Amino acid sequence: MADDNHNKGIDLSGRFNDSGTGVQFQNEWRPAARASSPSTPRVVRWVMENSGGYVKDEKQASYVLLGLAAAAIVVSLWLLLGRGGGPNVPLPRGAKIIYPPGEPPRLEKPLLP
């Protein structure tokens, strides 16, 4: 008797018609989340995950990291080279700076009184 139920065909011809169940589908399209490949570097995946949706693929994440590296280089160069000259220390009254060849500049030794 159980075999009789399995051998009967199932008629689904009217099943997909509007059955009035009240089910409505939203027409909102969402792109499927791209799974990054296992060979993607961790920092690129981190940028993609923590960008708040602004960075959508690996290429954009690479550009973001390149921009951050360039900004870090510019800031470093500005801090190292952009100060403009050495320290501004006032000399004592009557002191003279001498510039011996092959040596750094220094104060002239004062004459003993």
Residue pairs with C-beta under 8 A, 6 or more apart in sequence:
34 56
34 57
36 44
36 45
36 48
36 58
40 58
43 65
44 58
44 61
44 62
44 65
45 61
47 55
47 61
47 64
47 65
48 55
48 56
48 57
48 58
48 60
48 61
51 61
51 64
55 61
55 64
91 97
91 107
94 110
95 107
95 108
95 110
96 107
96 108
97 105
97 106
97 107
97 108
98 105
98 106
98 107
98 108
99 105
100 106
